[in-house]
Amino acid sequence: MIIELLELGLMPFICLFVAIMVPLLNRFALGRRINPYLATFCSALLPLLALRVHLVVHEHGAVTYRFGGFPPPIGVVYIVDEVSSTLALLASFVLFACILYSTWIIDRDRLYLFHSLAFLLAMGVYGCLYTGDLFNFYVSVELVAVASYALTTFNSEKGRAVKAAFIYGVFGTVMTSTYFLAVLIIYGSYGTLNMADVRVKVCSPHTITSFSSGIYGDITLTTKISMALITWVLFFKSGIMPNHFWLPEVYRYAPLPAVVLFSAAADMLGVYGLIRLYYTIFTEESIVGGFRASMISIMLILGAISTVFASTVVMRQRNLRSLVAYSSIVQYSLALLGMTTGVPEGIAGAILHLATNALGDMLVLFSAGLLLSASHIVTNKVMRLLMYASFITGLLNLFGVIPILPGFWSKAFLTLGFMKANIPVGVVVVLASSGLCALGYFTLIMLLLSKRPEGIALARGQRSRSYVPVVVVVITQIATIGLGLALTLGGFRDLVLSYGRSVFDRSKFLEVLP
């Protein structure tokens, strides 16, 4: 029987608590002194809870939490497997690192606003990763979107930041509204929005389930329309071409810790959502199996084009933030390609590649922020060498050719998946994108060593004598190299591969139904 875990409901509640309390406490002098410690403590607590969830999932299989105790499909239910628990652990680590780093780089008078928005975004991320309900996924995406719009305009004194947020907000609203339309179509056809319930009915249309009864009318056409609409929205969420137009400007003008939150936590939700859509709900056994295969073929083509085109832009970049933006498009597109393989190796490679991109971007942005600041922290020669090493490690991890870094292994899994699925074009795309991106990565290294590159604007209130950001970079460096070394062990690679296999075990989702 599936285990019910209280921590699943506690994590989004902690995020909501901090998001509300921090602005309220800021109205009082004592509260302004407490706020950074409250945010730091809660951000440190969340990875521990996420680790607890991950360990329980690893030992016992999928776990669940029913909000209000209502059985699905009446109530919202969280259901967490190996994939969602792994990505939630990654997102928790990213939030913790960004909260710590923000205490140094964000203006002291506005720090509470950043913390409130960051926790609101994290609440949405947890909701997307944990939920087993299509409408709750929509609500969570809206939370992430609203927090992202506000974080983009955080440096509102820059007119271009407001413009970037406006474009992101307008098209983001159109996309979330499109998702909501798809949800309404599904509800009208299936009488439910629970993922497991929809999956049962799309595979066996004549099935009658508890509380939601059967289907309504011919669900084939409505299902195809809903799948196409949701797929288009999730392309936008991860900035995959042609829905990438908002991402470069947002990354260029948002505060540095916010860019890390976007790249390493929020924007991976599109790829994750596609995995859930095509491997949990609308599977190959469903009545739309043929249409599903066609959609996956289209995604393969678009993903390949997105990867190669974004790689050519990375190759020419001299602005650090723009390079990170287009590099993220490359990595998300590669993860999408892994998702389309339909084999455990490809899925495992996609999941690992999301983690690789997160760790690489964190190292690049955090270390560059220190190196290019006017801070006295890195005047020490040893400290500067450490930051240079972290910056180069981050780019080499994204490049993916060093076996002691996880970027090598994620691309190895992807390549193996393409070969097993008989998709040779995928192998070509991985190799071509790696070579093209390498030109941009090494150019940026040369620029950093010789002069100050463009693309790092620091807040007025940075605290030059705090060593907290150095600790953040060191922890991220240890996590990156540690993961890479672990992947050199066959047993750990088998564990990662088992996460890819778990996607094909749909029975755990069906256990939540009464």
C-alpha positions in Angstrom: 0.0 0.0 0.0 1.2 3.5 -0.8 2.6 5.5 2.1 1.2 8.8 3.2 3.9 11.3 4.2 3.2 14.5 6.2 6.4 16.2 4.9 4.8 16.6 1.5 2.2 18.9 2.8 4.6 20.7 5.2 7.0 21.9 2.5 4.7 24.2 0.5 3.2 25.4 3.8 6.7 26.5 5.0 7.2 28.4 1.7 3.8 30.1 2.1 4.5 30.9 5.8 7.8 32.7 4.9 6.4 34.4 1.9 3.7 36.0 4.0 5.6 36.6 7.3 8.7 38.2 5.9 6.8 41.3 4.5 4.8 41.6 7.7 7.8 41.4 10.0 9.6 44.0 7.9 7.2 46.6 9.3 9.0 46.4 12.6 12.6 47.1 13.5 13.0 43.8 15.3 11.4 42.0 12.4 13.8 43.5 9.9 16.7 42.0 11.9 15.0 38.6 12.2 13.9 38.3 8.5 17.3 37.1 7.0 17.7 34.5 9.8 14.1 33.3 9.3 14.5 32.9 5.6 17.9 31.2 5.9 16.6 28.8 8.6 13.5 27.8 6.5 15.5 27.5 3.3 17.9 25.2 5.2 15.0 23.1 6.5 13.5 22.5 3.1 16.4 20.5 1.7 16.3 18.3 4.8 12.6 17.6 4.3 13.1 17.0 0.6 16.0 14.6 1.5 13.7 12.8 3.9 11.0 12.4 1.2 13.6 11.2 -1.3 15.0 8.6 1.1 11.5 7.3 1.9 10.7 7.1 -1.8 13.9 5.3 -2.5 13.2 2.7 0.2 9.4 2.2 -0.1 8.4 3.5 -3.5 6.0 6.3 -4.3 4.5 8.3 -1.4 1.4 10.5 -1.2 -0.3 13.2 0.8 -4.1 14.0 0.7 -4.9 17.6 1.4 -7.7 17.8 3.9 -7.9 14.0 4.0 -10.2 13.9 1.0 -9.7 10.9 -1.3 -8.9 11.6 -5.0 -10.4 12.7 -7.3 -12.5 14.7 -4.9 -9.5 16.4 -3.2 -6.0 17.4 -4.3 -3.4 14.7 -3.8 0.4 14.9 -3.9 2.1 11.7 -5.2 5.8 11.6 -5.4 8.1 9.1 -7.2 11.8 8.9 -7.8 11.8 11.6 -10.5 9.8 14.2 -8.7 11.6 13.6 -5.3 15.0 14.0 -7.0 14.0 17.3 -8.8 12.4 18.6 -5.6 15.7 17.9 -3.7 17.5 19.8 -6.4 15.1 22.7 -6.2 15.4 22.8 -2.4 19.2 23.0 -2.7 19.0 25.8 -5.3 16.6 27.8 -3.0 18.9 27.4 0.0 21.9 28.6 -2.1 20.1 31.6 -3.5 18.8 32.7 -0.2 22.3 32.6 1.3 23.8 34.4 -1.7 21.1 37.0 -1.7 22.0 38.2 1.8 25.3 39.5 0.2 24.2 40.8 -3.2 20.7 42.1 -2.8 20.2 45.6 -1.3 19.5 45.3 2.4 16.3 47.4 2.3 14.8 45.2 -0.4 16.0 41.9 0.7 12.7 40.9 2.4 10.9 41.3 -1.0 13.4 39.0 -2.7 13.0 36.4 0.0 9.2 36.6 -0.1 9.1 36.2 -3.9 11.7 33.4 -3.8 9.7 31.3 -1.4 6.5 32.0 -3.3 8.3 30.7 -6.4 9.5 27.6 -4.5 6.0 26.9 -3.3 4.9 26.8 -6.9 7.8 24.5 -7.9 7.0 22.0 -5.2 3.4 22.1 -6.3 4.3 21.3 -9.9 6.7 18.5 -8.9 4.5 16.8 -6.3 1.0 17.2 -7.5 -1.1 14.4 -9.0 -3.8 16.9 -10.2 -3.9 18.8 -13.5 -5.7 21.8 -12.1 -3.3 22.0 -9.1 -0.5 21.9 -11.6 -2.0 25.0 -13.3 -2.3 26.8 -9.9 1.3 26.0 -9.1 2.5 27.2 -12.5 0.6 30.4 -11.9 2.5 30.9 -8.6 5.8 30.3 -10.3 4.8 32.7 -13.1 3.7 35.6 -10.8 6.8 35.3 -8.6 9.0 35.2 -11.8 7.4 38.4 -13.2 8.0 40.2 -9.9 11.6 39.0 -9.6 12.3 40.1 -13.2 11.3 43.7 -12.3 13.2 43.6 -9.1 15.7 46.0 -10.6 12.9 48.3 -11.7 15.2 51.3 -12.0 16.3 49.6 -15.3 13.7 50.2 -17.9 14.7 47.1 -19.8 13.9 44.9 -16.8 10.4 46.3 -16.8 10.1 45.7 -20.5 11.4 42.1 -20.2 8.9 41.4 -17.4 6.1 43.0 -19.4 6.7 40.7 -22.4 7.2 37.7 -20.1 4.0 38.6 -18.2 1.8 39.2 -21.2 2.8 36.0 -23.1 3.0 34.0 -19.8 -0.6 35.0 -19.1 -1.6 33.9 -22.5 0.1 30.6 -22.0 -1.3 29.8 -18.6 -4.7 30.7 -19.9 -4.2 28.3 -22.7 -3.3 25.6 -20.2 -6.4 26.4 -18.2 -8.5 26.0 -21.4 -7.0 22.6 -21.9 -7.8 21.7 -18.3 -11.4 22.7 -18.8 -11.6 20.5 -22.0 -10.2 17.6 -20.0 -12.6 18.1 -17.2 -15.6 18.3 -19.6 -14.5 15.1 -21.2 -13.4 13.0 -18.3 -15.3 14.5 -15.3 -12.0 14.6 -13.3 -8.6 16.3 -13.3 -6.8 13.7 -11.2 -3.9 12.4 -13.3 -4.4 8.7 -12.4 -8.1 9.0 -13.0 -7.6 10.5 -16.4 -5.0 7.9 -17.2 -7.5 5.0 -16.4 -10.2 6.5 -18.6 -8.0 7.4 -21.5 -6.7 3.8 -21.6 -10.2 2.2 -20.9 -12.9 4.6 -21.9 -15.7 2.5 -20.6 -14.3 2.3 -17.1 -16.4 3.8 -14.3 -14.4 5.1 -11.4 -15.5 6.2 -7.9 -16.7 9.8 -7.5 -16.0 10.8 -11.2 -18.1 8.2 -13.0 -17.3 7.7 -16.7 -16.4 9.8 -19.8 -18.6 12.3 -21.6 -19.0 12.1 -25.4 -16.2 11.3 -27.8 -13.0 12.0 -25.9 -10.5 11.3 -28.8 -10.6 14.7 -30.4 -10.8 16.6 -27.1 -7.8 14.7 -25.8 -5.7 15.4 -28.8 -6.6 19.2 -28.6 -5.7 19.2 -24.9 -2.4 17.4 -25.4 -1.3 19.8 -28.2 -2.3 22.9 -26.1 -0.5 21.7 -22.9 2.6 20.7 -24.9 2.8 24.2 -26.4 2.5 25.8 -23.0 5.2 23.5 -21.5 7.5 24.5 -24.4 7.1 28.1 -23.3 7.8 27.2 -19.6 11.2 25.7 -20.4 12.0 28.3 -23.1 12.3 25.7 -25.9 12.2 27.2 -29.4 10.1 28.6 -30.9 8.7 29.6 -27.5 12.1 30.9 -26.2 11.7 34.6 -27.0 11.0 35.8 -23.4 13.9 34.0 -21.8 17.1 35.8 -22.8 15.9 39.3 -21.8 14.6 37.9 -18.4 17.9 36.3 -17.7 19.7 39.5 -18.7 18.0 41.9 -16.4 16.7 39.9 -13.4 18.8 39.9 -10.1 21.6 37.4 -10.2 20.1 35.0 -7.6 16.7 35.2 -9.4 18.4 34.1 -12.6 19.8 31.1 -10.8 16.3 30.3 -9.4 14.9 30.5 -12.9 17.6 28.5 -14.6 18.1 25.8 -12.0 14.6 25.4 -10.5 11.6 27.1 -12.2 12.3 26.6 -15.9 12.9 22.8 -15.6 9.1 22.4 -15.0 8.3 22.4 -18.7 10.4 19.3 -19.4 9.2 17.7 -16.2 5.6 18.4 -17.1 6.1 16.8 -20.6 7.4 13.7 -18.9 4.3 13.5 -16.8 2.0 14.2 -19.7 3.4 11.6 -22.1 4.5 8.9 -19.7 2.1 9.1 -16.8 -1.2 10.3 -18.3 -1.4 9.8 -22.0 0.7 6.7 -22.5 1.2 4.5 -25.6 -1.6 2.2 -24.5 -4.2 5.0 -24.5 -6.8 5.7 -27.2 -4.6 8.5 -28.6 -1.4 6.3 -28.8 -1.0 7.2 -32.5 -1.4 10.9 -32.0 1.0 10.7 -29.0 3.7 9.1 -31.3 3.2 11.9 -33.8 3.5 14.5 -31.1 6.7 12.9 -29.8 8.2 13.0 -33.4 7.3 16.7 -33.7 9.0 17.4 -30.3 12.1 15.5 -31.5 12.3 17.7 -34.5 11.7 21.0 -32.6 14.0 19.9 -29.8 16.8 19.2 -32.3 16.3 22.6 -34.1 16.2 24.4 -30.7 19.4 22.7 -29.6 21.4 23.5 -32.7 20.1 27.0 -33.2 20.7 28.0 -29.5 24.2 26.5 -29.7 25.1 28.7 -32.6 24.0 31.7 -30.5 26.0 30.5 -27.5 29.0 30.3 -29.8 28.9 34.0 -30.5 28.0 35.3 -27.0 30.3 37.8 -25.1 27.7 38.7 -22.5 27.7 36.3 -19.5 24.0 36.4 -18.8 23.0 36.0 -22.4 25.3 33.0 -22.7 23.7 31.4 -19.6 20.3 32.1 -21.1 21.0 30.5 -24.5 23.0 27.7 -22.9 20.0 26.9 -20.7 17.9 26.7 -23.9 20.4 24.2 -25.2 20.3 22.1 -22.1 16.5 22.1 -21.7 16.2 21.2 -25.4 18.6 18.3 -24.9 16.6 17.1 -21.9 13.5 17.3 -24.1 15.2 15.1 -26.7 16.0 12.6 -24.0 12.4 12.6 -23.0 11.3 11.7 -26.6 13.4 8.5 -26.7 10.9 6.4 -24.8 13.7 4.3 -23.2 14.9 4.4 -19.6 18.4 5.6 -20.6 17.1 8.6 -22.4 14.7 9.5 -19.6 17.4 9.1 -17.0 19.7 11.3 -19.1 17.0 14.0 -19.3 16.6 14.1 -15.5 20.3 14.1 -14.9 20.8 16.8 -17.5 18.4 19.1 -15.7 20.5 18.7 -12.5 23.7 19.2 -14.6 22.4 22.5 -16.0 21.4 23.6 -12.5 24.7 23.0 -10.9 26.7 24.4 -13.9 24.7 27.7 -14.0 25.0 28.1 -10.2 28.7 27.8 -10.3 29.1 30.1 -13.3 26.8 32.9 -12.0 27.7 32.7 -8.3 31.5 32.7 -8.9 31.3 35.4 -11.6 29.3 37.6 -9.3 32.2 37.4 -6.8 35.0 37.8 -9.3 33.4 40.8 -11.0 32.4 42.6 -7.9 34.2 45.4 -6.1 34.3 43.2 -3.0 37.3 42.7 -0.9 36.4 39.0 -0.5 38.4 37.9 -3.6 41.4 40.2 -3.3 43.2 37.3 -1.6 45.0 35.3 -4.3 43.9 31.9 -3.0 40.3 33.1 -3.0 40.4 34.4 -6.5 41.9 31.1 -7.7 39.1 29.3 -6.0 36.5 31.4 -7.8 38.2 31.0 -11.1 38.3 27.3 -10.6 34.6 27.3 -9.8 33.8 29.3 -12.8 35.7 27.1 -15.1 34.3 24.0 -13.5 30.8 25.2 -14.1 31.4 25.8 -17.8 33.2 22.5 -18.2 30.3 20.8 -16.5 28.0 22.4 -19.1 30.4 21.4 -21.9 30.2 17.8 -20.7 33.5 16.2 -21.6 35.2 15.7 -18.2 34.3 12.3 -16.7 34.5 13.5 -13.1 31.8 16.1 -13.8 28.1 15.1 -14.1 27.7 16.9 -17.4 29.7 14.1 -19.1 27.5 11.4 -17.7 24.2 13.1 -18.5 25.3 13.4 -22.1 26.5 9.8 -22.0 23.0 8.7 -20.8 21.4 10.8 -23.5 23.6 9.3 -26.2 23.0 5.8 -25.0 19.3 6.5 -25.1 19.4 7.8 -28.6 21.4 4.7 -29.7 19.0 2.3 -28.0 15.9 4.1 -29.4 17.5 4.1 -32.9 17.6 7.9 -33.2 21.0 8.6 -34.7 20.2 12.3 -35.2 20.1 12.7 -31.4 23.7 11.6 -31.2 24.7 14.1 -33.9 22.8 16.9 -32.1 24.5 16.1 -28.8 28.0 16.2 -30.4 27.3 19.2 -32.6 25.8 21.3 -29.7 28.7 20.4 -27.4 31.3 21.6 -30.0 29.4 24.8 -30.8 28.8 25.7 -27.1 32.5 25.0 -26.3 33.5 28.0 -28.5 31.3 30.3 -26.4 32.3 28.8 -23.1 36.1 29.0 -23.7 35.7 32.5 -25.2 34.0 33.6 -21.9 36.8 32.0 -19.9 39.4 34.0 -21.9 37.4 37.2 -21.4 37.2 36.6 -17.6 40.9 36.0 -17.4 41.8 39.0 -19.5 39.2 41.6 -18.8 35.7 42.2 -17.3 33.0 40.6 -19.5 29.6 42.1 -19.8 26.5 40.8 -18.1 27.0 41.0 -14.3 25.3 44.0 -12.6 25.4 43.9 -8.8 23.0 45.5 -6.4 24.0 48.6 -4.5 23.7 46.9 -1.1 26.2 44.1 -1.4 28.2 43.4 1.8 31.8 43.3 0.8 33.1 41.7 3.9 30.7 38.7 4.1 32.1 35.3 3.3 28.7 33.7 2.9 28.8 33.8 -1.0 32.1 32.0 -0.9 30.6 29.3 1.2 27.8 29.0 -1.3 30.2 28.6 -4.2 32.3 26.0 -2.3 29.2 24.0 -1.4 28.0 24.0 -5.0 31.5 23.1 -6.2 31.6 20.1 -3.8 28.1 19.0 -4.8 29.0 19.2 -8.5 32.3 17.3 -8.3 30.8 14.9 -5.7 27.9 14.0 -8.1 30.4 13.5 -10.9 32.6 11.2 -8.9 29.6 9.2 -7.7 28.6 8.7 -11.4 31.9 7.0 -12.1 30.6 4.2 -9.9 28.6 1.6 -11.7 26.2 1.2 -8.8 25.3 4.9 -8.7 24.8 4.9 -12.5 22.4 1.9 -12.1 20.5 4.0 -9.5 20.2 6.9 -11.9 19.0 4.5 -14.6 16.4 3.1 -12.2 14.9 6.6 -12.0 14.4 6.4 -15.8 12.7 3.1 -15.5 10.4 4.3 -12.7 8.7 6.6 -15.2 7.3 3.6 -17.0 5.8 2.1 -13.8 2.4 3.8 -13.8 0.8 1.4 -11.3 2.0 3.6 -8.4 -0.1 6.5 -9.5 -3.2 4.2 -9.8 -2.8 3.2 -6.2 -4.0 6.6 -5.0 -7.5 6.0 -6.4 -10.1 4.6 -4.1 
